[in-house]
Amino acid sequence: MTDTAARLLRLLSLLQMPREWPGSELADRLGVTDRTVRRDIDRLRELGYPVLAALGASGGYRLTAGSALPPLVLDEDEAVAVAVGLRVATGQAVGGIEEASVRALTKLEQVLPAKLRRRVRVVGTAVAVRVGEGPAVEPEVLTTLAAAVTNRERLRFGYFDADGAESRRHVEPVGVVASGRRWYLVAYDLDRDAWRTYRADRIAHPHPTGARITARELPAADAADYVAGRRTDWATAPYRADVTIDAPLARVTGRLGEDPATLHSTGATTCRLTGVRDDDPDWLARQLVSLGVAFRVHDSPELSARLRAMAERIGHAVG
């Protein structure tokens, strides 16, 4: 590829970002003069790329949006960044995201030049992702929440608590946050007159109301900081686990999470889980029960409480 062709691809990649680029900034990015930038812009227009130029001190170049916009062009670093993002997405707790990410990565490889295709394949081979466990969020729910945040629109939805009881919520959403194995909606609850955080996998049938949200001050720098600050108040705060399991280590490994807790063998048919955990004790309780073997909990009040609540629900269900 000639220097001119490579520079045009780089210029087109920059112009596809949703902003206006002053000619001087494009010249600095490309390492050329302002005059060369103007010539390259003219070449792109001759090739059918709709590049607009705005006059004035705050003006610049940009591609117009619409059906005539050419196919996406990625430079080398951008292609690798997209590949890494798609690989990481396979570990998120979103229903169907793994298959969709694999399809998208396959399509990306098919349209990339050979050099970039090799780099993307290297990333796909080398990057290992731990797949999230526990309940997954439906993609439709996640996109509805994100759209309401972007459009600054109120939401109504059903919400299920840890015991399965449903309530109706009317909120003003400000952010969707991925943290650990969970997705959360941060919103102002209009009925309770307070900021709240909702687990997205417990949200049912969200729908926008069309009403605009009121400007409010979130008691944190942003939604992600709000979720991080709330973790110390939730059941996901660090807790101690000490459990003897009547199963060999090989049968249990990989089913109870990873560090900071430690799982070690205590015999041919037993193993023990010890240490401080920062995940959800509800999740650990469900995983222990799903092993289908006997186990005993030692000095772990949070985990014991979750197991007792689970036993009560099961006892009530079977009469």
PEVENMO-V641402 format. One record per run of one state. SS is the DSSP state (a for helix, b for strand, c for the rest). FROM is the first residue (numbers start at 1). TO is the last residue. Records with the same first field share a line. If there is no record, write none. Layout:
SS=FROM-TO / FROM-TO
This chain:
c=1-2 / 16-20 / 22-22 / 31-33 / 47-50 / 54-60 / 64-75 / 90-93 / 95-96 / 112-113 / 127-136 / 138-138 / 152-152 / 161-165 / 180-181 / 190-193 / 213-222 / 231-238 / 246-248 / 253-261 / 266-270 / 278-280 / 291-294 / 298-300 / 319-319
a=3-15 / 23-30 / 34-46 / 76-89 / 97-111 / 114-126 / 139-151 / 200-202 / 223-230 / 249-252 / 281-290 / 301-318
b=21-21 / 51-53 / 61-63 / 94-94 / 137-137 / 153-160 / 166-179 / 182-189 / 194-199 / 203-212 / 239-245 / 262-265 / 271-277 / 295-297
